[in-house]
């Protein structure tokens, strides 16, 4: 599945990082703790969070994430969008709560990693 396939599925708008919409989504990860994401998410994961500041882009770049979905209608900070564009990391925003986003991704076949 490509990041662009997620847009309608979780009712997202693309806030930034459109150059990465063809990134392959390998698995999913959900957390709001940056250190947890750095320790357990992996290359190609799509990350669901309510964090919307520029540090999420640094974490996504470090890990090699396919995209970030900011859930719950949280507004992305302008600096986060600017960094996402620079790094080519799709920064997606949805009004849906994180629980709903993860459920829809799971129903579409996106799984979490076991043993991370």
Beta strands, then each sheet from edge to edge (+ up, - down):
strand 1: 12-16
strand 2: 27-30
strand 3: 45-49
strand 4: 67-70
strand 5: 90-94
sheet 1: 1+ 5- 4- 3- 2-
end
